[in-house]
Amino acid sequence: MTAPIRSTCPYCGVGCGVLLTPKSEGGLQVEGDPEHPANFGRLCSKGLALGETVGLEGRLLSPQVDGEKATWDDALGLVADRFKAAIDQHGPDSVAFYVSGQLLTEDYYVANKLMKGFVGSGNIDTNSRLCMASTVAGHKRAFGTDTVPGTYEDLELADLVVLVGSNLAWCHPVLYQRLSAARAERGTKVVVVDPRRTSTCDIADMHLKLAPGSDAALFNGLLSHLASSGEIDSDFISKNVAGFEDALASARLDDPSTTGIASDELAAFFRLFAETKNVVTVFSQGINQSSSGTDKVNTIINCHLATGRIGHPGCGPFSVTGQPNAMGGRETGGLANMLAAHLDLENAAHRDAVQSFWNAPTVPTAPGLKAVDLFDAVESGRIKALWVACTNPVISMPDGERVAKAIEACDFTVVSDLNAVTDTAKLADVVLPALGWGEKNGTVTNSDRTISRQRAALLSPGEARADWEIFAEVGRLMGWKDAFDYRSEADIFREHAELSRIAGDFGKDFDISGLADITDAGYDEFEPQKWPVSDKKTGGRFFGDGVFFTPTGRANMLAVTSQVPQAKLDEDFPLRLNTGRARDQWHTMTRTGMSAKLSKHLAEPYLQIHPKDAEIAGVKSADLARVTGRAGEAIFRVWVTDDVPVGSPFAPIHWTGETAAASTVAKIIPAFVDPVSGQPESKSAAVKVERLDASWYGFAMSTRAIEPTSKYWARVPTASGLRAELAGTETDLDWVSYAQSLLGIESEPVAVIDPKSQVVRLAFYEDGLLVAAMFFAPDPVAVSRDYMVSLLGTDAPHVLAARPGQDVRDPGPTVCACLSVGRNQILDAIPVNGIATVEFIGECTGAGTNCGSCKAEIAQLILPQNQPIAAE
């Protein structure tokens, strides 16, 4: 039997190792790699379902120019000619690249070298600007470099882990598992700081529901308490830290009561932090995606520097990244204000060294345009030629409608991606087919600096090429043949590693020069390892020795005062919209959206809203709500819950023009940014919520295409086709004709139409087997959805009943996506006369025994059953 291929998951920054085994019938079997130091064999629901996402449906298999198939020679010749013409006529800053944290390090390196070293512009930015730029800026201000001090092991060695703006259970499930296990085994205390009650709160000893945006006030309050209670490490500060007095003075100007957290809870948290030696503070998008995100990062770092709790086992501030190679992008200079190897674009010595190493004609002397400014320049016409690689800015950038119009009006736009039907690719002049995960080779770096290999396990589809090959060929066509004459990924990696030697010589943190002589065979067999890798230092933690990378060698504490979000609330827009991720989806769903299993838990875009806000807005659960901001509007299914605070509803980011055209969050996010990092404020849009007065609601399922045109629709795959939620404002529709048009079916259905209730149920059969069904009603449709879609392709005699018969048990909506366990299966497992636990349910059904992200939901299901019956 052929040994599995060791690779790395393409989703979040945890960087889990996976074992890939190609199936004889096509596709992949995917398992966790027990030897990988990030996950030790664990995988989340998304990782487990990777094998369902490698099909070729929707793939771009050849280059397209103006919507027509073209040869690679013609397409790349056109790209090179148009970019050269723009540079010749308008200068190097008239062109731009916008790339992605889902590129591999080798892709990133070549793109950065092409733009900064040979085009001569800093105009290459990345969608990591939307995720982690504030952390990069905060790290550089404090440490002198973008250095992650600790490792994942610190989560297991800490006595206290503080999670700030991080729903670890849903966004980094394997780290959540590691922390949960440490809590069970050694009593690790966990504090969650988040306006929402999330699944992560299931393991929290304390949940601090702070007011949205008030994180800096909280950590300034903590710093003040640490100083007044004598928990400052004066010796560490005097030897290794600058700016303590100013930072403390500024912190004392902040009032922690503005967080909205009760004074006794604040006091308990401050005492816990102060009295616990080994503390890790994990932070993520809830901190970064703010117009003062960099300041928030520095308030967290300040508390660790002031106590010397950094660089030692179980201690330190820890940023967890959202993309698989956000770190690799940072290492290769993928951000507009950076050079490769963590060198500084505005440092003349660094520029000269990189220019000499590359033998480049020029290196820009000033930073390029950051993401929001970059698309502003596209809109104004200053950018004449734009190349977007492996990302979908129409959906992910704030003020998405404006971004779409800007790209559409750009003189020349290139998109290299897997699919030609993304919202951005549809607007491009040239679309280039790129290899995707499972098809390409290279390296990625995870959140704790571990470099891992991604390896190809599938044949290249059609004419698709690796992104580095595409960038390199354009570089050669533009006249720089020798600089881009790479034979393989290993060639690029060796050059990347050799360039890092220069960074090491400048005293920088990123130095993997110990890998500069790696052979092709060594690259093929590369084992995961943390950087740095040099004769000076290999792996481990930073800053425990008190040595930092600033000009003085001291860390900087920053004087920070809390700022309110830039989006102003008023009578017209009284609510502050929070945004984030759903448990089983990823970014804009171009991969996870192919998995029927991952679409079962939450199958459509939703708005969590507090009961008080729901009452004011006139909405209830299962209604549809129109959410309007100053930039635009979107429609979501209503989920009334007190998990979110009053005044701050929540919506996930994933849905696009291909999956739910009216529900794109980017349409309602204004383009406010952090002035230091340039990161957009994605979690604080001012909005109003109103009930969508739909005339009808529908549910459709089909073994074929479903092409909705209604006011609202959301479409996801099933095991044998598609399903869709629908709603419209039309009246007096001919339901049969409408269904036939929607489903592309000419045959007449079996129908049940009740004029009194206005309920319509239609079933379409071919050769005695169900191929499609539609259900309409004046209110949200009551259908056992997961059970109903299982009937596609069967004789389905009772499909129009819309629920199982008495002899069939409906599993109910999926709770555990990993093992496909439904709500009713969990309820059935609860003892009639006994106390159920989450562990007991896991033993009975398997639910919650893999990634654990559903445990909080299971606990909520069994809680009512465990309440004692009151005596009559």
C-alpha positions in Angstrom: 0.0 0.0 0.0 1.3 3.5 -0.9 2.2 5.6 2.1 0.1 8.7 2.7 1.5 12.0 1.5 2.3 14.4 4.4 1.0 17.9 3.9 -0.6 20.8 5.7 -4.2 21.9 6.0 -5.1 25.0 3.8 -7.4 26.7 6.3 -6.5 28.6 9.5 -3.1 29.6 10.9 -2.9 26.6 13.2 -1.2 24.8 10.4 -2.3 21.3 11.1 -0.5 18.4 9.5 -2.6 16.1 7.3 -2.1 12.7 5.7 -3.4 12.5 2.1 -4.2 9.3 0.3 -5.4 9.5 -3.3 -8.5 7.3 -3.9 -8.6 5.0 -6.8 -12.0 6.5 -7.8 -10.6 10.0 -7.5 -10.4 12.5 -4.7 -8.6 12.2 -1.4 -8.8 10.5 1.9 -7.7 13.0 4.6 -6.5 12.2 8.1 -4.7 14.1 10.8 -0.9 13.7 10.9 -0.1 12.3 14.4 3.6 13.4 14.0 2.9 17.0 13.2 3.7 19.3 16.2 0.7 21.6 15.6 -2.1 19.1 15.9 -0.6 15.6 16.7 -3.3 14.0 14.5 -6.3 16.2 15.5 -8.4 17.8 12.8 -11.4 20.1 12.9 -14.6 19.6 10.9 -13.2 21.6 8.0 -10.0 19.6 7.9 -11.8 16.3 8.1 -14.0 17.3 5.1 -11.1 18.4 2.8 -11.6 15.3 0.7 -15.0 16.6 -0.3 -13.6 19.8 -1.6 -11.1 18.7 -4.3 -13.5 18.1 -7.2 -13.2 20.0 -10.4 -16.7 21.4 -10.5 -16.4 25.1 -11.2 -12.7 25.0 -11.8 -11.0 27.2 -14.4 -8.9 24.8 -16.5 -7.4 27.1 -19.1 -6.6 30.9 -19.4 -9.3 33.2 -20.4 -9.0 36.6 -22.1 -12.2 38.7 -22.3 -14.2 35.6 -21.4 -12.8 33.5 -24.2 -10.3 30.5 -23.9 -6.7 31.5 -24.7 -3.3 29.9 -24.7 -0.9 30.6 -21.9 1.5 32.3 -24.3 -1.2 34.7 -25.5 -2.6 35.4 -22.0 0.8 36.0 -20.3 2.1 37.9 -23.2 -0.9 40.2 -22.9 -0.4 40.6 -19.1 3.3 41.4 -19.6 2.6 43.9 -22.4 -0.1 45.7 -20.5 1.9 46.0 -17.3 4.9 47.2 -19.2 2.9 49.8 -21.1 1.4 51.1 -17.8 4.8 51.4 -16.2 6.4 53.0 -19.3 3.5 55.6 -19.6 2.6 56.2 -15.9 5.5 54.9 -13.8 5.9 51.9 -11.6 3.3 53.0 -9.1 0.6 52.8 -11.7 0.4 49.0 -11.3 -0.4 46.8 -8.2 -0.6 43.3 -7.0 -3.2 42.2 -4.4 -2.3 38.7 -3.1 -3.3 36.3 -0.4 -2.4 34.5 2.8 -3.5 31.3 1.0 -0.5 31.6 -1.3 2.5 29.4 -0.5 5.7 31.1 0.7 7.4 30.4 -2.6 4.5 32.1 -4.5 4.6 35.1 -2.2 8.4 35.4 -2.5 8.3 35.6 -6.3 5.4 38.0 -6.4 7.1 40.3 -3.9 10.5 40.1 -5.7 8.8 41.0 -9.0 6.9 44.0 -7.7 9.4 45.5 -5.3 12.7 44.5 -6.9 12.0 44.8 -10.6 8.8 46.8 -11.3 10.1 49.0 -8.5 6.9 49.8 -6.6 5.7 48.9 -3.1 2.2 48.3 -4.5 1.9 44.7 -3.4 -0.5 44.1 -0.5 -2.3 41.1 0.7 -5.6 40.1 2.2 -3.7 39.5 5.4 -4.0 43.3 5.7 -7.6 42.5 6.7 -6.6 40.0 9.3 -3.3 40.5 11.1 -1.8 43.9 10.0 -2.4 45.5 13.4 -0.5 42.7 15.1 2.4 43.2 12.7 2.4 46.9 13.5 2.1 46.3 17.2 4.9 43.7 17.2 7.2 46.1 15.3 6.5 49.0 17.7 7.1 46.9 20.8 9.8 44.5 19.7 11.4 46.1 16.6 10.3 43.2 14.4 7.2 41.3 13.6 8.1 38.5 16.1 5.7 36.0 17.6 7.4 35.3 21.0 5.9 32.0 22.0 4.8 28.6 20.8 1.7 26.5 20.9 3.2 24.5 23.9 2.8 27.7 26.0 -1.0 27.1 25.9 -0.4 23.8 27.7 2.2 25.2 30.1 0.3 28.3 31.2 -1.6 28.5 34.4 -3.9 31.2 32.9 -4.9 31.7 29.3 -6.7 34.9 28.4 -8.5 34.8 25.1 -9.3 38.2 23.7 -11.4 38.7 20.6 -10.8 35.1 19.7 -13.6 32.4 19.3 -10.9 29.7 19.5 -13.5 26.9 19.5 -14.8 27.8 16.0 -11.9 29.7 14.4 -8.9 27.6 15.7 -10.5 24.4 16.9 -7.4 22.3 17.3 -5.8 24.9 19.6 -9.1 25.0 21.5 -8.7 21.2 21.9 -5.2 21.5 23.2 -6.2 24.2 25.6 -9.3 22.3 26.7 -7.2 19.2 27.4 -4.7 21.3 29.4 -7.5 22.7 31.5 -8.8 19.2 32.2 -5.4 17.7 33.0 -3.7 20.5 35.0 -6.4 23.0 35.9 -5.4 25.8 33.6 -7.7 28.8 34.2 -9.3 30.3 31.1 -10.7 33.8 30.7 -12.7 34.8 27.6 -12.9 38.5 26.7 -15.6 39.0 24.1 -18.8 40.9 23.8 -20.5 37.7 22.6 -21.0 34.4 24.4 -19.4 32.0 22.0 -18.7 28.3 22.0 -15.3 29.1 23.5 -17.0 30.2 26.7 -17.8 26.6 27.3 -14.3 26.2 28.9 -14.1 29.7 30.4 -13.7 30.2 34.2 -14.6 33.8 33.5 -16.3 35.5 30.6 -15.8 39.3 30.5 -18.5 40.7 28.2 -16.9 44.0 27.5 -18.5 46.8 25.4 -17.5 46.4 21.8 -14.2 48.2 21.0 -13.2 48.8 24.7 -10.3 46.3 24.8 -7.7 49.0 25.3 -9.5 50.4 28.3 -9.5 46.9 29.8 -5.8 46.3 29.4 -4.9 49.8 30.5 -6.9 49.2 33.6 -5.0 45.9 34.1 -1.7 47.7 33.7 -2.7 50.3 36.3 -3.7 47.5 38.7 -0.5 45.6 38.1 1.5 48.8 39.0 -0.6 49.7 42.1 -0.5 46.1 43.4 3.2 45.8 43.2 3.2 43.1 40.4 5.5 45.0 38.1 8.9 43.3 37.3 11.0 46.4 38.0 14.3 44.6 37.4 13.1 43.4 33.9 11.8 46.8 33.1 15.0 48.7 34.1 17.2 46.4 32.1 15.1 45.6 29.1 12.1 48.0 28.6 11.7 51.6 27.5 8.6 53.7 27.9 7.1 52.2 31.0 6.4 55.5 32.9 4.7 57.1 29.9 2.7 53.9 29.2 1.5 53.7 32.8 0.6 57.4 33.0 -1.5 57.0 29.8 -3.1 53.9 31.1 -4.1 55.7 34.3 -6.1 58.2 32.2 -8.4 55.4 31.0 -11.4 54.4 33.0 -11.9 50.6 32.9 -15.6 51.1 33.8 -16.1 52.2 30.2 -15.8 48.5 29.3 -19.2 47.9 30.8 -17.8 45.0 32.9 -19.0 45.0 36.5 -16.4 46.3 39.0 -16.3 43.0 40.9 -15.6 41.1 37.7 -12.9 43.5 36.7 -11.3 43.2 40.1 -11.4 39.4 40.0 -9.7 39.4 36.5 -7.1 41.9 37.5 -6.2 39.8 40.7 -6.1 36.6 38.7 -3.7 38.0 36.1 -1.6 39.7 38.8 -1.3 36.6 41.0 -0.6 34.1 38.2 3.0 33.8 37.1 2.5 31.9 33.8 0.0 33.8 31.7 -0.6 33.6 27.9 -2.8 36.2 26.3 -4.2 34.9 23.0 -5.7 37.5 20.6 -7.1 37.5 17.1 -9.5 39.3 14.8 -11.5 40.9 17.6 -8.4 42.9 18.5 -7.0 43.4 15.0 -10.0 44.4 13.0 -10.4 47.8 14.6 -9.6 51.4 13.7 -7.4 51.3 16.9 -6.3 47.7 16.5 -2.5 48.4 16.8 -3.0 50.3 20.0 -5.1 47.4 21.4 -2.3 45.0 20.5 0.2 47.2 22.3 -1.9 47.4 25.5 -1.8 43.6 25.7 2.0 43.5 25.1 2.4 46.3 27.7 1.0 44.1 30.4 3.4 41.3 29.5 6.4 43.5 29.3 5.6 45.2 32.6 5.5 41.9 34.4 8.4 40.2 32.4 5.9 37.5 31.4 7.3 37.0 27.9 9.6 34.5 26.3 9.4 32.0 29.1 7.4 28.7 29.0 3.7 29.4 29.5 4.1 33.1 29.2 3.5 35.8 26.6 1.2 37.6 24.2 0.2 35.3 21.4 -1.4 36.3 18.1 -3.2 33.5 16.3 -3.5 34.1 12.6 -6.6 33.5 10.4 -5.0 32.2 7.2 -2.7 29.2 6.5 0.2 31.3 5.4 -0.3 34.8 6.8 3.0 34.4 8.5 4.8 33.3 5.3 3.5 36.4 3.6 4.9 38.5 6.4 8.2 36.8 6.1 8.5 37.4 2.3 7.5 41.1 2.4 3.9 40.5 1.2 2.7 43.6 2.9 3.1 47.0 1.1 5.2 48.5 3.9 7.7 45.6 4.3 10.7 44.1 2.6 11.4 40.3 2.5 12.9 38.6 5.6 11.4 41.1 8.0 13.6 43.9 6.6 12.4 47.5 6.6 11.4 49.1 3.3 12.2 52.6 4.7 15.7 51.6 5.9 18.3 52.6 3.2 20.8 49.9 4.3 18.1 47.2 4.2 17.0 48.4 0.7 20.5 48.4 -0.6 21.2 44.9 0.7 18.1 43.5 -0.8 18.6 45.3 -4.1 22.1 43.9 -4.3 21.1 40.4 -3.4 18.4 40.3 -6.1 20.6 42.2 -8.5 17.5 44.3 -9.0 17.3 47.6 -11.0 15.6 49.4 -8.1 13.8 49.0 -4.8 11.1 51.5 -3.8 12.1 54.0 -1.2 8.6 54.4 0.3 5.8 52.0 1.2 3.3 51.1 -1.3 -0.5 51.3 -1.0 -2.2 49.3 1.7 -5.3 47.4 0.7 -8.0 50.1 1.2 -5.8 52.8 -0.3 -4.9 50.5 -3.1 -8.5 50.0 -4.2 -9.1 53.7 -3.7 -6.3 54.2 -6.2 -7.9 51.7 -8.6 -11.2 53.7 -8.3 -9.5 57.0 -9.0 -7.7 55.6 -12.0 -4.2 56.0 -10.5 -3.8 52.2 -10.8 -3.8 51.3 -14.5 -3.1 47.6 -14.2 -4.1 45.4 -11.3 -3.3 41.7 -10.6 -5.4 39.9 -7.9 -4.1 36.4 -6.9 -5.9 33.8 -4.9 -8.4 36.1 -3.2 -11.8 37.7 -3.7 -11.7 41.4 -2.6 -15.2 42.2 -3.9 -16.4 40.0 -1.0 -13.7 40.5 1.6 -12.9 44.2 1.3 -15.0 46.7 3.2 -17.4 48.7 1.0 -17.5 45.8 -1.4 -19.9 47.4 -3.9 -17.4 50.3 -4.4 -14.5 47.9 -4.7 -16.4 45.9 -7.4 -17.1 49.1 -9.4 -13.5 50.1 -9.1 -12.2 46.8 -10.4 -14.7 46.8 -13.2 -13.6 50.2 -14.3 -9.8 49.5 -14.1 -8.0 49.7 -17.4 -6.6 46.2 -17.1 -7.3 43.5 -14.4 -5.8 40.1 -14.1 -7.1 37.4 -11.7 -5.3 34.2 -11.0 -7.5 31.8 -9.1 -9.0 28.3 -9.1 -12.4 29.4 -10.3 -13.6 31.8 -13.0 -16.9 32.5 -11.3 -15.7 34.3 -8.1 -17.2 37.8 -7.7 -13.8 39.3 -8.5 -12.9 37.0 -11.4 -16.1 37.9 -13.2 -14.8 41.5 -13.5 -11.3 40.6 -14.9 -9.9 41.0 -18.4 -7.7 38.0 -18.0 -8.3 35.1 -15.7 -5.5 32.6 -15.2 -6.0 29.0 -13.9 -3.9 28.4 -10.7 -3.2 25.2 -8.9 -4.9 24.8 -5.5 -4.3 22.9 -2.3 -3.6 19.3 -2.9 -2.2 20.1 -6.4 0.8 22.3 -5.6 4.1 22.1 -3.6 5.7 24.6 -1.3 5.9 25.7 2.3 3.6 27.6 4.8 4.4 29.1 8.2 1.8 28.8 11.0 1.1 31.0 13.9 3.9 29.8 16.1 6.6 30.1 13.4 6.5 26.4 12.3 7.4 26.0 8.7 5.6 23.0 7.1 5.4 21.5 3.6 2.3 21.5 1.5 2.7 18.6 -1.0 0.8 17.7 -4.2 -1.3 14.6 -3.9 -3.4 15.2 -7.1 -2.6 15.7 -10.7 -2.6 19.2 -12.0 -6.1 19.8 -13.5 -6.3 21.0 -17.1 -3.7 23.7 -17.8 -3.5 25.1 -14.3 -0.1 26.3 -13.0 1.4 27.2 -9.7 1.2 30.9 -8.8 5.0 31.2 -8.6 5.3 29.9 -12.1 2.8 32.4 -13.4 4.5 35.4 -11.7 8.0 34.1 -12.8 7.0 33.8 -16.4 5.6 37.3 -16.5 8.8 38.5 -15.0 10.8 36.8 -17.7 8.5 38.2 -20.4 9.0 41.7 -19.0 12.7 41.3 -19.6 14.1 39.9 -16.3 14.9 36.4 -17.4 17.8 35.6 -15.1 16.1 36.9 -12.0 13.1 34.6 -12.5 14.8 31.6 -13.9 13.5 29.1 -11.3 13.3 25.4 -11.9 11.3 24.4 -8.8 9.9 25.5 -5.5 13.1 24.3 -3.9 15.1 26.8 -5.9 12.9 29.6 -4.6 13.1 28.4 -1.0 16.9 28.3 -1.1 17.0 31.9 -2.3 14.5 32.9 0.3 16.6 31.2 3.0 19.8 32.8 1.7 18.2 36.3 1.7 17.3 35.7 5.4 21.0 35.5 6.2 21.2 39.2 5.4 18.4 39.8 8.0 20.3 37.8 10.5 23.4 39.9 9.8 21.4 43.0 10.5 20.3 41.5 13.8 16.8 40.7 12.8 14.6 37.8 14.0 13.8 36.0 10.8 16.8 34.0 9.8 16.5 30.6 8.2 19.9 30.7 6.6 20.6 27.2 8.0 18.3 25.9 5.3 19.9 27.9 2.4 21.8 24.8 1.3 18.9 22.4 1.5 19.0 19.9 -1.4 16.1 19.0 -3.6 15.8 15.7 -1.7 16.0 17.5 1.6 13.2 19.9 0.5 11.1 17.0 -0.6 11.6 15.3 2.8 11.3 18.6 4.8 10.0 18.1 8.4 8.1 20.8 10.2 10.4 23.1 12.2 10.2 26.5 13.8 12.2 29.4 12.7 14.8 30.8 13.2 17.1 28.1 11.8 20.6 29.5 11.8 24.0 29.0 13.5 22.9 31.7 16.0 19.5 30.3 17.1 17.1 27.5 16.1 13.5 27.4 17.1 12.3 28.1 20.6 11.0 31.3 22.1 12.0 34.9 21.8 12.7 37.6 24.4 13.1 35.5 27.5 16.7 36.8 27.6 15.5 40.4 27.5 17.1 41.0 24.1 14.8 42.8 21.5 15.3 43.9 17.9 14.9 47.7 18.4 17.8 50.0 17.8 18.4 50.2 21.6 17.9 46.5 22.2 15.1 47.3 24.6 11.4 46.6 24.2 9.1 49.6 23.9 6.0 50.0 26.0 3.5 52.3 24.2 1.5 55.1 25.7 -2.0 54.3 24.6 -5.5 55.6 25.4 -8.6 53.8 24.3 -10.5 55.1 21.2 -14.1 54.5 20.2 -14.9 52.9 16.8 -14.9 55.4 13.9 -18.4 54.4 12.7 -20.8 56.7 14.6 -24.1 55.5 15.9 -27.2 57.8 15.6 -31.0 57.6 15.3 -30.8 56.3 11.8 -28.0 53.7 12.5 -28.4 52.8 16.2 -26.7 49.3 16.3 -23.1 48.3 16.0 -22.7 45.2 13.7 -20.1 42.7 14.8 -18.8 40.2 12.1 -16.8 37.0 12.1 -16.8 33.4 11.1 -19.1 30.5 11.2 -17.8 27.2 12.6 -17.8 25.0 9.4 -17.1 27.6 6.7 -14.0 29.3 5.5 -13.5 32.8 4.0 -15.7 33.1 0.9 -16.6 29.4 0.7 -14.9 28.6 -2.6 -13.6 25.4 -0.9 -15.8 24.7 2.1 -18.9 25.5 0.1 -18.2 22.4 -2.0 -18.8 20.1 1.1 -22.3 19.0 1.8 -21.2 17.9 5.3 -20.0 21.4 6.2 -23.2 23.1 4.9 -25.5 21.2 7.3 -24.9 23.0 10.5 -25.7 26.6 9.5 -26.8 26.5 5.9 -27.5 30.1 5.3 -26.3 33.6 6.3 -27.7 34.7 9.7 -28.0 37.6 12.0 -27.7 37.0 15.8 -29.6 39.7 17.5 -30.5 40.3 21.2 -34.2 39.9 22.1 -34.5 43.6 23.0 -33.1 44.8 19.7 -35.2 42.2 17.9 -38.4 43.6 19.5 -37.5 47.1 18.5 -36.7 46.0 14.9 -39.9 43.9 14.8 -38.2 40.7 13.9 -38.3 37.2 15.4 -36.3 34.0 14.9 -36.6 32.6 11.3 -37.7 36.0 9.9 -35.5 37.7 7.3 -33.9 41.0 8.3 -32.6 43.8 6.1 -29.4 45.2 7.7 -28.5 48.6 6.3 -25.3 50.6 6.9 -24.1 53.8 5.4 -22.2 51.8 2.7 -25.0 49.4 1.7 -27.4 46.7 2.8 -27.6 42.9 3.2 -30.3 40.4 4.1 -29.9 37.7 6.8 -32.0 35.0 8.5 -32.8 36.2 12.1 -31.5 34.3 15.1 -32.8 35.9 18.3 -30.4 35.1 21.2 -28.9 36.8 24.2 -25.5 35.4 23.3 -24.9 38.8 21.7 -25.1 42.0 23.7 -27.8 44.6 23.4 -27.0 46.9 20.6 -24.5 44.7 18.9 -25.8 42.1 16.4 -23.5 39.6 14.7 -23.3 38.3 11.2 -20.7 35.9 9.6 -18.7 36.9 6.6 -18.7 33.9 4.2 -21.6 34.3 1.7 -21.0 35.6 -1.8 -22.7 36.3 -5.0 -22.5 32.6 -5.8 -24.0 31.4 -2.5 -26.3 34.2 -1.2 -26.2 37.2 -3.4 -28.1 39.5 -1.1 -26.1 38.6 2.0 -22.6 39.9 1.4 -21.3 41.5 4.7 -18.7 43.5 2.8 -21.6 45.7 1.4 -22.3 47.1 4.8 -18.8 47.5 6.2 -17.4 51.1 5.8 -13.7 51.6 4.8 -12.5 52.9 8.1 -8.9 51.8 8.9 -6.3 51.8 11.7 -4.0 54.8 10.9 -0.9 52.8 11.9 -1.6 49.4 10.3 -4.1 50.2 7.6 -6.3 47.4 8.8 -10.0 47.9 8.2 -12.5 48.2 11.1 -14.6 45.2 10.1 -16.4 44.6 13.4 -18.0 48.0 14.1 -20.3 49.1 11.3 -23.2 51.3 12.3 -26.4 49.7 11.1 -30.1 49.6 11.4 -32.2 46.3 11.3 -35.6 46.0 9.8 -37.9 43.1 9.0 -37.9 42.1 5.3 -41.6 42.0 4.3 -41.4 39.0 2.1 -44.6 37.9 0.4 -43.5 34.3 0.3 -40.8 31.9 1.6 -39.5 28.8 -0.1 -37.3 25.8 0.2 -35.9 24.0 -2.8 -33.9 20.9 -3.3 -32.7 19.3 -6.5 -30.2 16.9 -8.1 -29.6 19.5 -10.7 -28.9 23.2 -10.7 -30.9 25.7 -8.7 -30.8 29.2 -10.2 -32.6 31.6 -7.9 -33.6 35.1 -8.9 -35.7 36.0 -5.8 -35.1 38.9 -3.4 -33.3 36.5 -1.0 -31.8 33.2 -1.6 -29.0 31.0 -0.1 -27.7 27.9 -1.9 -25.6 25.1 -0.5 -24.7 21.6 -1.8 -26.2 18.3 -0.5 -24.9 14.8 -0.9 -26.8 14.4 -4.1 -27.4 17.9 -5.4 -28.3 21.3 -4.0 -30.7 22.9 -1.6 -31.8 26.6 -1.3 -33.7 28.9 1.0 -35.8 31.5 -0.9 -38.0 34.5 -0.2 -39.6 37.0 -2.5 -41.7 40.1 -2.6 -43.6 39.1 -5.8 -47.3 38.3 -5.5 -49.7 36.1 -7.6 -46.9 33.8 -8.8 -47.7 30.7 -10.9 -45.9 28.4 -8.5 -45.5 25.5 -10.9 -44.1 27.7 -13.7 -41.8 29.5 -11.2 -40.5 26.2 -9.8 -39.9 24.8 -13.3 -38.0 27.9 -14.3 -35.9 27.9 -11.1 -35.1 24.2 -11.4 -34.7 23.9 -15.2 -37.4 21.2 -15.3 -40.1 21.0 -17.9 -42.1 18.0 -16.5 -45.2 18.5 -14.4 -44.9 18.0 -10.7 -46.9 16.0 -8.2 -48.5 18.9 -6.3 -50.3 19.7 -3.0 -51.7 23.2 -3.1 -53.8 24.5 -0.2 -55.5 27.8 -1.2 -56.5 28.6 2.4 -53.1 28.3 4.0 -51.3 29.3 0.8 -48.9 26.3 1.3 -47.6 24.9 -1.9 -45.6 21.6 -2.2 -44.3 20.3 -5.5 -42.3 17.2 -6.2 -40.7 16.4 -9.6 -40.0 12.8 -10.5 -38.1 11.1 -13.4 -38.3 7.3 -13.9 -40.0 7.0 -10.6 -37.2 8.8 -8.6 -37.4 12.2 -7.0 -35.2 14.7 -8.8 -36.4 17.9 -7.2 -39.0 19.4 -4.8 -40.1 22.9 -3.8 -42.1 24.1 -0.9 -43.7 27.6 -0.6 -45.6 29.3 2.2 -46.4 32.8 3.4 -44.2 32.3 6.4 -40.8 30.6 6.8 -41.2 27.1 5.5 -41.6 24.3 8.1 -39.7 21.4 6.5 -37.4 18.7 8.0 -34.6 19.8 5.8 -31.8 17.4 6.4 -34.2 14.5 6.2 -35.9 15.8 3.0 -32.7 16.2 1.1 -31.8 12.6 1.8 -34.8 11.6 -0.3 -33.4 12.9 -3.5 -32.8 10.1 -5.9 -35.2 7.7 -4.2 -38.9 7.0 -4.8 -39.7 9.3 -1.9 -43.5 8.4 -1.7 -44.1 10.7 1.2 -42.0 13.7 0.3 -44.9 16.1 0.2 -45.5 15.4 3.9 -42.3 17.5 4.4 -41.3 15.4 7.4 -40.6 11.7 8.1 -43.3 9.2 8.7 -43.9 7.6 12.1 -41.6 4.7 11.3 -38.6 7.0 10.5 -36.7 9.2 13.0 -35.5 12.5 11.6 -31.9 13.0 12.7 -32.7 16.7 12.9 -30.4 19.7 12.0 -26.7 18.8 12.2 -25.0 19.7 15.4 -21.7 17.7 15.0 -20.4 18.3 11.5 -17.4 16.1 12.0 -19.5 12.9 12.5 -22.8 14.1 11.1 -24.8 13.8 14.3 -28.2 15.6 14.3 -30.1 17.4 17.1 -32.7 14.7 17.4 -30.1 12.0 17.7 -28.6 13.9 20.7 -31.9 14.4 22.3 -32.7 10.7 21.9 -29.5 9.8 23.7 -30.4 11.8 26.8 -31.6 9.5 29.6 -35.3 9.9 30.6 -34.6 9.7 34.3 -30.9 10.6 34.7 -28.3 13.3 34.3 -26.7 13.6 30.9 -23.2 15.0 30.3 -21.5 16.1 27.1 -19.1 13.2 27.6 -22.0 10.8 27.9 -23.6 12.1 24.7 -20.2 11.6 23.0 -20.0 8.0 24.1 -23.6 7.4 22.8 -23.5 9.3 19.5 -19.9 10.4 18.8 -21.0 14.0 18.8 -18.2 16.3 20.2 -15.6 13.6 20.3 -13.5 14.9 17.4 -12.8 18.7 17.3 -15.0 19.6 20.2 -16.4 22.7 18.5 -20.0 21.5 19.0 -19.7 20.7 22.7 -21.2 24.0 23.8 -24.2 23.5 21.6 -24.6 19.9 23.0 -24.5 21.3 26.5 -27.3 23.7 25.7 -29.4 20.9 24.3 -29.0 18.7 27.4 -29.3 21.6 29.9 -33.1 21.7 30.0 -33.2 17.9 30.4 -31.0 18.1 33.5 -33.2 20.6 35.4 -35.0 19.1 38.4 -38.8 18.8 38.0 -40.5 21.2 40.4 -42.9 19.6 43.0 -46.5 20.3 42.3 
